[in-house]
Amino acid sequence: MLAYANKEALEATVESGYAHYYCPNKKEVCKFGEEWGNTQKLRAAFLDAEGETVLLKLDQRFKADPEKEKFTYFDQQIVGEYNNIGSEMFGRLQRILTGVKKNPQDGAYTSFLFVRGIDRIGKKVGEEAVELVIAAKNDDKKVVVAEAADLLYHVMVLLNAKGVKISEVCEELCKRNR
């Protein structure tokens, strides 16, 4: 979501721990979601190098727009490919895997892995890692991409089976990057 926050809105966000934005229609600073209860709890805030843009990492309570069925104000994507979402795909895959784990489907590969448990999932992670290394030694980028996707998928299944969220892994990577 893209929104405008003036100095007063940013100060209110930091002070309260909940997102506040400047509403040009009302000509005032408003706490997002106060009316509907779909608030945005502040997790972290980042300032760009020029000090002109703030990125807020938020926990969204309920839908961003309670009158729509989607978790966004934007109804449709008009430019770009769906696969250009980068790391967002891991969060989406995590949610899908959690759903499959809770509601297994007969004949579904992911359900089969969860039923067989950590030993089977771990074996597949190892197999896929070896296949990626072999693919990397060859000259076909498409095969490397496919094998990397297989490995990452199976790692995500393993993490899910162990109750580890991708955000926990990302947090660890961030600690190592300091």
C-alpha positions in Angstrom: 0.0 0.0 0.0 1.3 3.5 -0.8 0.1 6.3 1.5 1.1 9.8 2.4 2.4 10.6 5.8 3.6 14.0 6.8 5.8 14.7 9.8 2.9 14.7 12.2 1.6 11.3 10.9 5.1 9.8 11.1 5.5 11.0 14.7 2.1 9.6 15.6 3.0 6.3 14.1 6.3 6.0 16.0 4.7 7.2 19.2 1.6 5.0 19.2 3.1 1.9 17.4 0.2 2.0 14.8 0.2 3.5 11.3 -1.1 7.0 10.9 -1.4 8.8 7.5 -2.3 12.2 6.3 -5.8 12.1 4.8 -6.1 14.9 2.1 -9.9 14.6 2.0 -10.2 15.2 5.8 -7.1 17.4 5.9 -6.0 15.7 9.0 -3.8 12.8 10.3 -5.8 9.6 10.8 -4.9 6.3 12.4 -5.3 3.7 9.7 -8.2 1.4 10.3 -9.5 3.1 13.5 -13.1 3.2 12.2 -13.2 -0.5 11.0 -10.7 -2.1 13.4 -8.3 -3.1 10.6 -5.3 -1.4 12.1 -1.7 -1.6 11.1 0.7 -2.4 13.9 4.2 -1.0 13.3 7.0 -3.6 13.2 9.8 -1.6 11.8 10.4 1.7 9.9 13.2 2.4 7.4 14.2 5.8 5.9 15.8 6.0 2.4 19.2 7.5 1.9 17.8 10.9 0.9 15.4 11.1 3.8 12.5 11.5 1.5 10.7 8.1 1.7 9.7 5.9 4.7 9.1 2.2 4.4 6.9 0.8 7.2 6.8 -2.9 7.9 3.4 -3.5 9.4 1.2 -6.3 10.8 -2.2 -5.8 9.1 -5.2 -6.6 11.3 -8.0 -8.0 9.0 -8.2 -6.8 5.4 -6.7 -3.4 4.4 -10.1 -2.6 2.9 -12.9 -4.3 4.8 -15.4 -3.7 2.0 -13.5 -5.8 -0.5 -12.6 -9.4 -0.6 -8.9 -8.7 -1.2 -6.2 -7.7 1.1 -5.5 -4.5 -0.8 -6.9 -1.3 -2.1 -5.7 -2.3 -5.6 -8.2 -4.3 -7.6 -6.0 -5.5 -10.4 -2.4 -5.7 -11.5 -2.0 -3.7 -14.7 1.8 -4.1 -15.4 4.3 -6.8 -14.7 4.3 -10.5 -14.4 3.0 -12.2 -11.3 6.3 -14.0 -10.8 8.1 -10.7 -10.4 7.2 -10.5 -6.8 10.5 -11.9 -5.5 10.5 -12.7 -1.8 6.8 -12.2 -1.4 6.4 -15.6 -3.0 8.0 -17.3 0.0 5.3 -15.8 2.3 2.6 -16.9 -0.2 4.1 -20.4 -0.3 4.3 -20.5 3.5 0.6 -19.8 3.7 -0.3 -22.4 1.1 1.8 -25.1 2.8 0.2 -24.3 6.2 -3.2 -24.7 4.6 -2.2 -28.1 3.1 -0.8 -29.2 6.4 -4.0 -28.4 8.2 -6.3 -29.8 5.4 -4.4 -32.6 3.6 -5.7 -33.7 0.2 -5.6 -37.3 -0.9 -3.1 -37.8 -3.7 -1.5 -34.4 -3.3 2.3 -34.5 -3.2 2.7 -31.9 -0.4 0.2 -33.8 1.7 2.1 -37.0 1.1 5.3 -35.3 2.3 3.7 -34.0 5.5 2.2 -37.4 6.3 5.6 -39.2 5.7 7.3 -36.7 8.1 10.6 -35.1 8.6 12.7 -38.1 7.5 11.0 -38.2 4.0 11.0 -34.4 3.7 14.7 -34.2 4.8 15.6 -36.9 2.2 13.9 -34.9 -0.5 15.8 -31.7 0.5 19.1 -33.6 0.2 18.1 -35.1 -3.2 17.1 -31.7 -4.5 20.3 -30.0 -3.2 22.4 -32.6 -5.1 20.3 -32.1 -8.2 20.9 -28.4 -8.0 24.7 -28.8 -7.7 24.7 -31.2 -10.7 22.6 -28.7 -12.7 24.9 -25.9 -11.8 27.9 -27.7 -13.2 26.1 -27.9 -16.6 25.4 -25.0 -18.9 21.6 -24.8 -18.9 20.3 -21.9 -16.8 16.7 -23.1 -17.1 17.6 -26.4 -15.4 19.4 -24.5 -12.6 16.3 -22.3 -12.1 14.0 -25.4 -12.0 16.3 -27.3 -9.6 16.7 -24.3 -7.3 12.9 -23.9 -7.3 12.6 -27.6 -6.3 15.1 -27.2 -3.5 13.5 -24.1 -2.1 10.1 -25.7 -2.2 11.3 -28.7 -0.3 13.1 -26.5 2.2 9.9 -24.5 2.7 8.0 -27.8 3.4 10.7 -28.8 5.9 10.5 -25.4 7.7 6.8 -25.6 7.8 6.9 -29.2 9.2 9.2 -27.9 11.9 7.0 -24.9 12.7 9.6 -22.4 11.4 8.4 -19.3 9.6 10.3 -17.9 6.7 10.4 -14.6 8.6 12.5 -16.3 11.3 15.0 -17.4 8.7 15.0 -13.9 7.2 15.6 -12.4 10.6 18.6 -14.6 11.1 20.0 -13.6 7.7 19.5 -10.0 8.6 21.5 -10.5 11.9 24.3 -12.0 9.9 24.3 -9.1 7.4 25.1 -6.5 10.0 
